[in-house]
Amino acid sequence: IANFIIGSGATLTIEPGTEVRFTTGGALTVNGILDAQGTSVSRIIFTSNNANPGPGNWDRMQFNAGSDNSVLKYADVRYMFFGIRADGSALLIDNVTVEHDYYGIVLQNSNATVSNTTIQNSFSYGLAIEGGGSPSLTGNMIRNNWNAVNVNGASPIFTNNMIFDNTLGVAISCASSVEMTG
């Protein structure tokens, strides 16, 4: 896939076990609903179509306002540049592995829920939370990234997350209100 847009009011369902491959610079933009629910034994894979994939091979999964009922569950997402981006979206990310990207997950003005997810091997931020919103982050593992977590102007709630083996830890700036327990 080069570029794919899910329009406002439309729903795309991706079945367990599906592998979605993106060409260089390709992106998935969600203005409607993405329902991508794999299972623990039949995960959905979003990856590069390159024979020798590397970070930045494809661009991003962009969830815009209007994609609030989107679900990304039991999936592996690899080799993006901008990673999974929620801009004004309250999508659900659960049991997802995000790896080998420049940016893992970016939540901009988002009330997304991210749970039981592994964010690893990002060359920049594993998780960036910016510009407002109160996302919920529970039971995640954030490891082996350049900067584990960057919070700028948002109010995330972190519960029982493991953050380790990153070059830099957690950075909080610009009047952010962060709650961390566990």
Residue pairs with C-beta under 8 A, 6 or more apart in sequence:
1 20
1 21
1 22
1 23
1 26
1 28
2 22
2 23
2 25
2 26
3 26
3 27
3 28
3 29
4 26
4 27
4 28
4 29
5 29
5 31
6 12
6 28
6 29
6 30
6 31
6 32
6 33
6 34
6 67
7 31
7 32
8 31
8 32
8 66
9 32
10 31
10 32
10 33
11 32
11 33
11 34
11 35
12 30
12 32
12 33
12 34
12 35
13 35
13 36
14 20
14 34
14 35
14 36
14 44
15 44
16 37
16 38
16 39
16 42
16 43
16 44
16 74
17 38
17 42
17 43
17 44
18 38
18 44
18 45
19 44
19 45
19 47
20 28
20 44
20 45
20 46
20 47
21 47
21 48
21 49
22 28
22 46
22 47
22 48
22 49
22 57
22 58
22 59
23 49
23 58
24 48
24 49
24 50
24 57
24 58
25 58
25 59
26 49
26 58
26 59
27 58
27 59
27 60
27 61
27 62
28 34
28 46
28 60
28 61
28 62
29 62
29 64
30 61
30 62
30 63
30 64
30 67
30 70
30 89
30 91
31 64
31 66
31 67
32 66
32 67
33 67
33 69
33 70
34 63
34 67
34 70
34 71
34 72
34 91
35 70
35 71
36 44
36 71
36 72
36 73
36 75
37 44
37 71
37 73
37 74
38 44
38 73
38 74
38 75
39 74
40 74
40 95
42 74
43 74
43 75
43 76
44 74
44 75
44 76
45 75
45 76
45 77
45 78
46 61
46 75
46 76
46 77
46 78
47 53
47 76
47 77
47 78
47 79
48 54
48 57
48 58
48 78
48 79
49 57
49 58
50 57
50 79
53 78
53 79
53 100
54 79
54 100
55 79
55 80
55 81
55 100
55 101
55 102
55 122
55 123
56 79
56 80
56 81
56 101
56 102
57 79
57 80
57 81
58 79
58 80
58 81
59 80
59 81
59 82
60 80
60 81
60 82
60 83
60 84
60 85
61 72
61 77
61 80
61 83
61 84
61 85
62 82
62 85
62 87
63 70
63 84
63 85
63 86
63 87
63 89
63 91
63 112
64 87
64 88
64 89
65 87
65 88
65 89
66 89
67 86
67 89
67 91
68 89
68 90
68 91
69 91
70 89
70 91
70 92
71 91
71 92
71 94
72 84
72 91
72 92
72 93
72 94
72 96
73 92
73 93
73 94
73 95
73 96
74 94
74 95
74 96
75 95
75 96
75 97
76 96
76 97
76 99
77 83
77 84
77 96
77 97
77 98
77 99
77 101
78 98
78 99
78 100
78 101
79 100
79 101
80 101
80 102
80 103
81 101
81 102
81 103
82 101
82 102
82 103
82 106
83 98
83 101
83 102
83 103
83 104
83 105
83 106
83 122
84 93
84 96
84 98
84 104
84 105
84 106
85 103
85 105
85 106
85 108
86 105
86 106
86 107
86 108
86 110
86 112
86 135
87 108
87 109
87 110
88 108
88 109
88 110
89 110
89 112
90 110
90 111
90 112
90 113
91 110
91 112
91 113
92 112
92 113
92 115
93 105
93 112
93 113
93 114
93 115
93 117
94 113
94 114
94 115
94 116
94 117
95 115
95 116
95 117
96 117
96 118
97 117
97 118
97 120
98 104
98 105
98 117
98 118
98 119
98 120
98 122
99 118
99 119
99 120
99 121
99 122
100 121
100 122
101 121
101 122
101 123
102 122
102 123
102 124
103 122
103 124
103 125
103 128
104 119
104 120
104 122
104 125
104 126
104 127
104 142
104 145
105 114
105 117
105 119
105 126
105 127
105 128
106 125
106 127
106 128
106 129
106 130
107 114
107 127
107 128
107 129
107 130
107 133
107 135
107 154
107 156
108 130
108 131
108 133
109 130
109 131
109 132
109 133
109 154
110 129
110 133
110 135
111 133
111 134
111 135
111 136
112 133
112 135
112 136
113 135
113 136
113 138
114 127
114 135
114 136
114 137
114 138
114 140
115 136
115 137
115 138
115 139
115 140
116 138
116 139
116 140
117 140
117 141
118 140
118 141
118 142
118 143
119 126
119 127
119 140
119 141
119 142
119 143
119 145
120 126
120 141
120 142
120 143
120 144
120 145
121 144
121 145
122 145
122 146
123 145
123 146
124 145
124 146
124 147
125 145
125 146
125 147
125 148
125 149
125 150
126 142
126 143
126 145
126 146
126 147
126 148
126 149
126 166
127 137
127 142
127 148
127 149
127 150
128 149
128 150
128 151
128 152
129 135
129 149
129 150
129 151
129 152
129 154
129 156
129 176
130 150
130 151
130 152
130 153
130 154
131 152
131 153
131 154
132 153
132 154
132 155
133 154
133 155
133 156
134 154
134 155
134 156
134 157
135 154
135 156
135 157
136 156
136 157
136 159
137 156
137 157
137 158
137 159
137 161
138 158
138 159
138 160
138 161
139 159
139 160
139 161
140 161
140 162
141 161
141 162
142 148
142 149
142 161
142 162
142 163
142 164
142 166
143 162
143 163
143 164
143 165
143 166
144 165
144 166
145 166
145 167
146 166
146 167
146 168
147 166
147 167
147 168
147 169
147 171
148 163
148 166
148 168
148 169
148 170
149 163
149 169
149 170
149 171
150 170
150 171
150 173
151 170
151 171
151 172
151 173
151 176
151 178
152 172
152 173
152 174
152 176
153 173
153 174
153 175
153 176
154 176
155 176
155 177
155 178
155 179
156 178
156 179
157 179
158 178
158 179
158 180
158 181
158 182
159 181
159 182
160 181
160 182
161 180
161 182
163 169
163 170
172 178
